[in-house]
């Protein structure tokens, strides 16, 4: 996992990093097409004990689950990529926030997981050939949304909030180019 030695290697690393971040966007925005695009058609997804099989079956499950999923936010950090020609091994951390329904309301859950991915470049396209998820830790706490004790917004109803595709501001702005979305 040494330093890049060429522009081509930098471009390959960036292409792989973009896939990892787009996958997270897909999970957060309920945009399963972004998740599907991260994989080769014959890829394997081993989701660390919760799923192990063809990635296409995992994606099909996401198509059913994400429209009903709670609010989530995935942050991708510590991306390391070891390139070897048309293959690469990457490790990245996903720090995930989720607001989960429970009997008496909601809890907020923080989870740290790592994705260990074998990428392959086929026909000039990098994608995941095999993913293994490793769960590192989880912490749950009561929901206490105060928006910085009122410093961010005294009235949270004025805040523009993130939501799923197609209603999120991102998709409105993509549809209008760089013009302001309403």
Backbone bond lengths (Angstrom), bond angles and torsions (degrees), N, CA, C in turn:
res aa  C-N    CA-C-N  psi(-1)  N-CA   C-N-CA  omega(-1)  CA-C   N-CA-C  phi
1 X - - - 1.438 - - 1.513 110.32 -
2 X 1.322 113.97 43.15 1.443 119.95 -178.49 1.515 112.41 -76.09
3 X 1.309 114.61 -174.06 1.459 121.30 -178.96 1.518 110.04 -70.38
4 X 1.339 116.32 146.84 1.469 119.58 176.30 1.523 110.45 -60.48
5 X 1.320 115.97 143.46 1.458 120.21 -177.89 1.520 112.67 -109.73
6 X 1.352 117.50 -3.94 1.454 119.60 -179.11 1.523 109.82 -153.97
7 X 1.313 115.52 164.08 1.456 120.92 175.54 1.522 110.29 -62.14
8 X 1.333 117.03 -39.58 1.469 120.65 179.09 1.525 110.47 -59.37
9 X 1.330 116.92 -41.60 1.463 120.40 179.24 1.532 110.80 -65.76
10 X 1.317 117.51 -40.67 1.471 120.28 175.91 1.522 111.08 -60.52
11 X 1.323 116.94 -42.71 1.461 120.81 179.67 1.530 110.97 -65.79
12 X 1.329 117.27 -39.03 1.463 120.40 177.06 1.524 110.82 -63.18
13 X 1.318 116.77 -45.62 1.468 120.72 178.99 1.534 110.79 -61.03
14 X 1.330 116.33 -42.13 1.463 119.26 -179.94 1.524 111.14 -66.20
15 X 1.323 117.46 -38.79 1.463 120.45 178.34 1.529 110.29 -60.93
16 X 1.323 117.25 -42.38 1.466 121.68 179.41 1.527 110.33 -67.67
17 X 1.314 117.55 -45.04 1.472 120.32 178.47 1.526 110.81 -60.81
18 X 1.330 117.50 -39.39 1.463 120.70 178.18 1.530 111.29 -61.50
19 X 1.315 117.30 -38.01 1.462 120.88 178.44 1.527 110.18 -64.35
20 X 1.331 117.12 -43.39 1.465 120.69 -179.56 1.528 111.07 -62.35
21 X 1.320 117.32 -40.90 1.465 120.99 -179.74 1.529 110.76 -73.40
22 X 1.318 117.82 -39.04 1.466 120.66 178.20 1.526 110.96 -63.66
23 X 1.328 116.82 -36.69 1.467 120.95 176.05 1.536 109.73 -57.84
24 X 1.346 116.36 -45.58 1.463 120.81 179.46 1.529 110.56 -63.20
25 X 1.332 117.02 -42.38 1.465 119.70 176.80 1.524 109.90 -59.12
26 X 1.318 116.35 -43.01 1.460 119.96 179.72 1.525 112.29 -58.82
27 X 1.330 116.63 -41.91 1.467 120.32 178.46 1.524 110.73 -66.08
28 X 1.331 116.81 -43.24 1.465 120.69 -175.71 1.524 113.01 -72.13
29 X 1.312 117.40 -35.18 1.456 121.26 -176.04 1.525 112.16 -98.32
30 X 1.324 117.79 3.15 1.453 120.51 -178.16 1.517 111.75 65.58
31 X 1.328 116.77 29.90 1.466 123.23 -177.67 1.531 107.52 -101.30
32 X 1.315 115.48 83.79 1.464 120.72 -173.18 1.521 111.44 -67.09
33 X 1.325 117.78 -23.42 1.468 119.59 176.78 1.529 110.84 -61.22
34 X 1.342 117.57 -35.74 1.469 120.30 176.73 1.525 111.14 -66.53
35 X 1.327 116.48 -38.80 1.468 119.93 177.17 1.527 109.65 -64.86
36 X 1.316 116.71 -47.39 1.471 121.04 -179.35 1.522 111.47 -59.29
37 X 1.334 117.20 -38.81 1.467 121.51 -177.65 1.523 112.46 -66.61
38 X 1.320 118.00 -17.04 1.464 121.07 -179.81 1.524 112.33 -72.95
39 X 1.320 117.61 -18.87 1.464 122.48 -172.25 1.523 112.36 -109.48
40 X 1.324 115.40 150.28 1.460 120.61 163.44 1.524 107.45 -74.48
41 X 1.329 116.47 157.37 1.470 120.87 -176.05 1.528 113.47 -58.58
42 X 1.331 117.30 -30.32 1.467 120.92 -177.67 1.530 112.71 -103.13
43 X 1.329 117.21 18.83 1.471 121.53 -175.63 1.526 111.52 -68.18
44 X 1.335 113.78 157.39 1.463 123.14 176.42 1.524 108.12 -111.48
45 X 1.339 116.17 136.53 1.465 123.09 175.91 1.520 108.10 -117.51
46 X 1.321 116.04 117.58 1.470 122.53 173.69 1.520 105.58 -114.11
47 X 1.323 116.01 97.80 1.462 121.09 -172.45 1.532 111.64 -89.10
48 X 1.315 115.55 40.74 1.457 122.00 169.44 1.525 115.64 63.31
49 X 1.319 117.10 36.56 1.464 120.28 177.67 1.515 113.61 107.82
50 X 1.333 118.53 -12.25 1.460 120.47 -179.88 1.526 112.66 -100.81
51 X 1.321 117.40 -19.38 1.461 123.06 177.60 1.518 106.92 -163.27
52 X 1.330 116.52 141.39 1.456 121.92 174.19 1.513 108.00 -150.18
53 X 1.338 116.06 110.20 1.455 119.93 -179.00 1.514 110.87 170.57
54 X 1.331 115.74 -161.70 1.461 119.28 -179.87 1.525 111.20 -61.09
55 X 1.319 115.85 134.94 1.465 119.91 179.83 1.521 110.84 -59.41
56 X 1.332 117.91 -32.79 1.465 119.82 179.82 1.529 110.84 -62.01
57 X 1.349 118.06 -33.13 1.463 120.92 176.36 1.532 110.65 -71.97
58 X 1.327 116.64 -37.62 1.462 121.26 175.72 1.532 109.54 -61.58
59 X 1.330 116.71 -45.80 1.463 121.30 179.59 1.530 110.21 -62.45
60 X 1.323 117.35 -40.29 1.475 120.08 177.45 1.525 110.49 -59.89
61 X 1.332 116.88 -39.82 1.460 120.60 176.39 1.519 111.76 -64.42
62 X 1.332 116.58 -38.42 1.466 120.28 177.52 1.530 110.56 -64.74
63 X 1.331 117.49 -35.16 1.473 120.25 178.29 1.526 110.74 -62.67
64 X 1.323 116.80 -32.37 1.475 120.51 177.73 1.526 111.46 -81.33
65 X 1.336 117.83 -37.80 1.462 122.23 -171.33 1.527 113.64 -84.64
66 X 1.324 118.62 -43.81 1.467 120.43 -170.59 1.532 114.62 -61.38
67 X 1.337 120.05 -35.45 1.471 116.95 177.06 1.534 113.53 -61.05
68 X 1.321 118.20 -22.69 1.472 122.45 179.60 1.527 112.31 -105.45
69 X 1.328 117.02 2.44 1.466 121.25 -172.74 1.530 110.93 -69.46
70 X 1.324 115.92 151.56 1.465 119.59 175.37 1.533 110.17 -71.28
71 X 1.315 115.74 172.30 1.471 120.92 175.67 1.531 108.02 -58.06
72 X 1.345 115.53 130.98 1.459 120.96 -179.84 1.513 109.97 -137.19
73 X 1.320 115.18 155.80 1.462 121.42 173.76 1.517 107.95 -148.89
74 X 1.332 116.04 120.60 1.463 122.82 178.65 1.524 109.21 -107.24
75 X 1.317 117.38 125.33 1.459 122.14 172.69 1.523 107.62 -108.38
76 X 1.320 116.07 130.59 1.460 121.96 -178.22 1.523 107.97 -100.68
77 X 1.330 116.45 125.15 1.464 120.73 -178.97 1.527 109.95 -136.61
78 X 1.320 115.15 172.40 1.473 123.60 172.66 1.523 112.04 48.17
79 X 1.309 116.51 51.31 1.463 120.87 179.22 1.530 108.67 -80.08
80 X 1.315 115.41 118.86 1.468 122.24 174.43 1.522 108.21 -121.50
81 X 1.308 116.46 133.00 1.459 121.92 -175.58 1.518 108.70 -130.74
82 X 1.327 116.06 125.11 1.456 122.94 177.03 1.525 107.23 -109.25
83 X 1.324 116.50 104.42 1.464 122.17 -178.37 1.517 111.47 -86.13
84 X 1.334 115.07 142.80 1.457 121.42 174.90 1.524 107.47 -146.81
85 X 1.317 115.86 82.40 1.462 120.37 -177.84 1.520 110.98 67.35
86 X 1.341 115.66 -120.18 1.462 121.20 -178.74 1.525 112.98 -94.90
87 X 1.332 116.40 16.12 1.465 120.82 173.58 1.526 108.11 -128.57
88 X 1.322 114.72 158.81 1.458 120.10 177.97 1.528 108.31 -153.67
89 X 1.310 115.12 147.07 1.455 121.65 171.80 1.517 106.29 -112.34
90 X 1.322 116.38 125.94 1.464 119.18 178.54 1.518 109.34 -124.35
91 X 1.323 113.54 151.97 1.460 121.92 171.81 1.521 105.91 -131.29
92 X 1.322 115.94 131.40 1.459 119.41 172.87 1.521 108.31 -141.09
93 X 1.322 114.32 156.53 1.463 121.27 176.61 1.516 108.03 -99.12
94 X 1.325 115.88 137.87 1.455 122.14 170.45 1.518 107.06 -114.63
95 X 1.334 116.31 115.19 1.462 121.43 171.61 1.520 105.47 -97.22
96 X 1.310 115.54 117.28 1.458 120.77 -172.96 1.515 111.13 -116.88
97 X 1.322 115.21 131.64 1.455 122.89 169.66 1.522 107.21 -104.67
98 X 1.319 116.49 137.20 1.469 120.86 172.81 1.522 108.91 -142.50
99 X 1.307 115.79 138.46 1.461 121.99 173.07 1.523 105.95 -98.24
100 X 1.328 115.47 114.96 1.456 120.99 -171.64 1.525 111.62 -110.42
101 X 1.334 116.57 136.49 1.459 118.79 175.99 1.535 110.61 -73.54
102 X 1.329 116.06 137.87 1.460 122.97 173.63 1.525 106.87 -132.38
103 X 1.335 116.44 173.01 1.464 120.88 -175.54 1.519 113.99 -49.36
104 X 1.315 117.78 -44.55 1.466 120.93 -173.68 1.532 113.02 -107.10
105 X 1.339 118.40 28.18 1.465 120.63 177.96 1.513 112.10 137.80
106 X 1.350 116.29 -120.60 1.458 121.25 179.86 1.521 109.91 -141.51
107 X 1.330 115.20 158.87 1.457 122.47 168.61 1.526 107.05 -127.01
108 X 1.316 115.10 153.88 1.456 120.92 174.74 1.518 108.02 -101.81
109 X 1.309 116.04 133.01 1.451 122.31 -175.29 1.523 109.67 -121.83
110 X 1.319 116.18 129.00 1.460 122.74 172.37 1.523 107.48 -110.31
111 X 1.319 116.33 132.08 1.457 121.16 -179.06 1.517 108.91 -135.19
112 X 1.331 116.29 135.40 1.456 121.45 172.44 1.515 107.70 -110.46
113 X 1.320 114.99 123.58 1.460 121.38 176.81 1.518 107.88 -133.40
114 X 1.316 114.99 158.96 1.460 120.45 174.85 1.517 108.80 -118.91
115 X 1.307 115.55 139.85 1.457 121.44 172.57 1.520 107.23 -105.80
116 X 1.318 115.02 122.75 1.463 121.98 175.70 1.533 105.14 -107.47
117 X 1.309 116.35 111.14 1.459 121.21 -171.61 1.516 111.91 -118.90
118 X 1.334 114.95 136.29 1.465 120.11 167.32 1.524 106.08 -98.66
119 X 1.306 115.14 113.17 1.463 121.60 177.52 1.516 108.55 -95.26
120 X 1.323 115.33 148.92 1.453 121.69 171.66 1.516 108.33 -133.46
121 X 1.345 114.48 141.58 1.456 119.75 172.95 1.526 106.69 -96.98
122 X 1.328 114.93 118.08 1.467 121.21 178.26 1.523 107.58 -125.12
123 X 1.295 116.51 130.48 1.470 121.26 -178.49 1.524 111.14 49.73
124 X 1.330 116.18 39.19 1.459 122.01 176.85 1.524 115.00 80.09
125 X 1.327 118.64 3.39 1.465 122.21 -176.39 1.520 110.51 -115.64
126 X 1.353 115.97 122.30 1.455 120.94 173.03 1.523 109.36 -79.29
127 X 1.328 116.99 138.88 1.468 122.07 173.48 1.525 107.50 -161.19
128 X 1.310 114.61 164.48 1.465 121.08 -179.74 1.521 109.40 -74.17
129 X 1.339 115.87 129.22 1.458 122.36 173.49 1.527 110.23 -97.86
130 X 1.340 116.22 -32.48 1.475 120.94 179.86 1.519 108.78 -153.31
131 X 1.320 116.12 125.76 1.470 122.11 178.38 1.514 109.11 -118.83
132 X 1.338 114.57 135.68 1.467 121.85 171.02 1.518 107.33 -124.97
133 X 1.313 116.11 127.35 1.462 121.76 177.65 1.520 108.13 -100.43
134 X 1.327 115.36 136.82 1.464 123.05 177.37 1.525 106.51 -120.47
135 X 1.317 117.04 124.56 1.461 122.25 -179.68 1.525 108.65 -89.99
136 X 1.333 116.87 118.83 1.460 120.48 -176.66 1.519 113.23 -95.08
137 X 1.323 118.96 -44.83 1.460 120.56 177.68 1.530 110.53 -164.32
138 X 1.339 114.32 163.93 1.460 122.06 178.83 1.517 108.69 -146.69
139 X 1.325 115.99 142.52 1.464 121.45 176.65 1.520 108.39 -139.31
140 X 1.338 116.52 128.08 1.457 120.98 176.65 1.511 109.51 -113.50
141 X 1.342 114.52 147.63 1.462 120.75 -178.57 1.522 108.82 -149.00
142 X 1.321 116.86 158.13 1.464 118.72 176.43 1.530 110.16 -62.53
143 X 1.315 116.02 147.10 1.457 120.52 176.49 1.520 109.21 -68.13
144 X 1.317 116.16 129.13 1.464 121.76 178.83 1.520 107.96 -145.71
145 X 1.312 116.16 75.78 1.463 121.29 -175.64 1.525 108.74 -90.73
146 X 1.317 116.13 101.24 1.470 120.60 -179.27 1.518 112.17 -114.60
147 X 1.325 118.04 -0.38 1.456 123.51 -179.45 1.523 110.96 50.92
148 X 1.334 112.53 58.70 1.463 119.67 177.78 1.520 111.77 65.19
149 X 1.334 114.94 37.53 1.479 120.88 -179.62 1.530 110.50 54.57
150 X 1.358 114.15 36.35 1.453 120.04 177.18 1.516 114.75 90.90
151 X 1.334 118.23 -5.45 1.468 120.03 -179.07 1.524 112.27 -71.94
152 X 1.324 117.37 -33.44 1.466 120.02 177.74 1.524 109.50 -77.29
153 X 1.328 115.94 -46.75 1.470 120.52 178.31 1.519 108.79 -157.28
154 X 1.305 114.62 122.03 1.473 118.36 175.99 1.521 110.27 -67.15
155 X 1.330 116.49 -33.40 1.459 122.12 178.38 1.526 108.04 -116.96
156 X 1.334 118.47 96.60 1.470 120.91 -176.12 1.529 113.94 -60.53
157 X 1.315 118.52 -17.01 1.464 119.72 -179.83 1.530 111.87 -66.73
158 X 1.340 118.63 -15.95 1.463 120.83 179.45 1.529 111.91 -84.28
159 X 1.316 118.17 -12.84 1.461 121.43 -175.87 1.523 111.64 -72.55
160 X 1.321 115.90 139.46 1.457 121.59 170.38 1.520 105.81 -78.88
161 X 1.318 116.66 119.78 1.462 121.09 -174.12 1.527 111.06 -105.74
162 X 1.325 115.18 148.19 1.449 120.74 174.92 1.514 110.47 -71.59
163 X 1.319 115.58 149.92 1.455 121.09 178.48 1.524 108.47 -151.20
164 X 1.292 116.73 -174.24 1.462 121.75 -177.24 1.529 110.98 -84.80
165 X 1.308 114.17 163.62 1.456 122.18 174.26 1.509 108.24 -61.73
166 X 1.272 123.59 139.66 1.457 129.27 4.90 1.536 113.25 -96.44
167 X 1.334 117.14 6.01 1.461 121.07 -170.96 1.526 114.21 -83.37
168 X 1.322 119.47 -14.93 1.450 121.66 -178.88 1.534 110.48 -66.43
169 X 1.323 116.25 147.88 1.467 122.34 179.87 1.530 111.29 -53.44
170 X 1.322 117.98 -37.06 1.464 121.58 -179.56 1.525 111.30 -52.15
171 X 1.334 117.10 -47.52 1.463 120.76 -175.12 1.523 111.08 -71.60
172 X 1.328 117.88 -34.10 1.465 120.61 175.15 1.530 110.16 -64.39
173 X 1.342 116.28 -41.93 1.468 119.37 179.69 1.525 111.38 -70.09
174 X 1.332 117.70 -35.46 1.468 119.26 176.00 1.525 110.40 -63.68
175 X 1.317 117.36 -38.11 1.448 121.66 -178.03 1.528 112.42 -68.84
176 X 1.335 117.04 -27.07 1.462 120.29 -178.57 1.530 112.19 -105.92
177 X 1.328 116.60 11.64 1.456 119.65 -176.86 1.516 109.62 74.67
178 X 1.293 117.74 -134.83 1.470 120.99 -179.07 1.516 112.17 -93.65
179 X 1.344 116.85 3.77 1.462 119.56 178.52 1.524 109.68 -69.55
180 X 1.308 116.26 156.11 1.457 122.07 178.69 1.525 110.15 -64.63
181 X 1.333 116.07 131.28 1.463 120.52 176.01 1.518 109.13 -85.77
182 X 1.296 115.30 144.90 1.482 118.43 179.57 1.501 111.20 -88.18
